[in-house]
Amino acid sequence: MLTRSSQQLNAVPHQTIINNMYRIANIVLFVLAIFVVMGCSCSKTLCERNIQDDILNIDKFRKQSKKEYRYIEEDAKRLFANSAAVYSDTLYRQQYTSLQGYFYGETGFDLYCIWYAQFNANNRKHYRCERKTLNKIFYCVNDMLRCIAGGGTGFAHETYRIPAYTEYYIYKYQNMEANKQYQDNDISQTISNLWQIMATYNNEDMPFEILAYKMKYIYENVEYIKSLLTAEIYNYCLQEYMCRLINENVSEQEQLSL
């Protein structure tokens, strides 16, 4: 039979093991919390992507030679003459059979959109400030959707394609009816629609603690977007961009149901 002192001695290692397990669990939770915060810790102003820098660094993106770069540039001049009148995704499908190999696939379409944006931006340099603000808004929306959805390669591709969408929406705004007026509640309705879109990307199995971290980030960025909607063009273009997101989401759901 064990004495009281021997029982106490045997209990010490067990208590030590339990304490170590709690300590390890706390460390793991702390590390996970750091990853969650870092994963959603983009600056509210986000990175102002410089399209010209993207073009200059395209050899890193596609690993092509200088000779191939010049060849792509000449090819882009042929493809994107007066292209703003056609939505980049539609134009890509129309030109698909005549495209060179470097424009094929997901990264090929990224490259296509970068050149589309570059050529159209050169034709509307007087919209430089509006372009920068719209890119901020769209990058912010994309990053919030990435955050709430838990990531995905599609959001990375979207960052390369956003400038092309910006150019097309600016073109549409330029050419809309001059007498078209917006109601005072348009901005609040736009933000309400944005919340509804984000809800469709939400992962319902996400632990509440992680969701809480993400919602704080998302709320701050929604407020940031509201602060950027200072002119009619921004509200109009954001509505156009959200319509695209809705249509794509509906198409994906229909494909999954087949």
C-alpha positions, 0 to 999 in steps of 0.5 A, a space after each residue: 500500500 502506498 503511503 500519503 507521501 508517495 501518493 503526493 510524489 506520484 501526483 506531482 508528475 501528473 500535475 506537471 504534465 497537465 500544466 505543460 499541456 495547458 501551457 502548450 495549448 495557450 501558446 498554440 492559441 496565441 500563435 493562431 490568433 497572430 496568424 488570423 490577425 496578420 492574415 487580415 491586417 492589410 492597411 486600410 489604405 491598401 497598396 496603390 498598385 502602379 500599373 506601369 510598375 506591373 508592366 516593367 516587372 512583367 518579366 518576373 510575373 511571366 519570366 519572359 525575355 526582353 525580346 518577348 516583352 517587346 513582342 508582347 507590347 507590339 501584340 498588345 497594341 494590335 489587341 487593345 486599339 480602342 478596346 475600352 468600349 468592350 469589357 475585358 472579359 468579353 474582349 478576351 473571349 472574342 479574341 481567344 482564338 487569335 491570342 498568343 500562348 502567353 495570354 492563355 490560362 489564369 496567369 495569361 488572362 492576368 497578363 492580358 488585363 494588365 496590358 488592357 489597363 495600361 493601354 486604356 489608361 494612356 488614352 484617359 490620363 485626365 482620370 488619373 486621380 479617379 483611377 487611383 481611388 477606384 483601384 483602392 476601392 476595388 482592391 479593398 473589396 477584393 481583400 475583404 472577400 478574401 478575408 471572409 472567404 478564408 483565401 483562395 487563388 482567385 483573389 490573387 488573380 483578381 488583383 491583376 485584373 482590377 485595373 482593367 475593370 477600372 478602365 472599363 467602368 470609367 469608360 462606361 461612366 464617361 458615356 452614360 446619359 448626361 441627365 442621369 441623376 442619383 438619389 441621396 440614398 445611393 451610397 447607403 444602398 451601395 454599402 448595404 449591397 456590399 454587406 449582402 455580397 460579403 455574406 454570400 462569401 462567408 464560411 459558416 463553419 468558421 469558429 466564432 473567435 476567428 470570425 470576430 477578428 475578421 469582422 473587425 477588419 472588414 468593418 474598418 474597411 467598409 468605413 474606409 470605402 464609405 470615406 472614398 465615395 466622395 463623387 458620383 463616379 466612385 459610387 457608380 463604378 462600385 455598383 458596376 463592380 458589385 454587379 459583376 461579383 454577383 453575376 460571377 457568384 450566381 454562375 458559380 452556384 449554378 455550375 455547382 448545382 449541375 
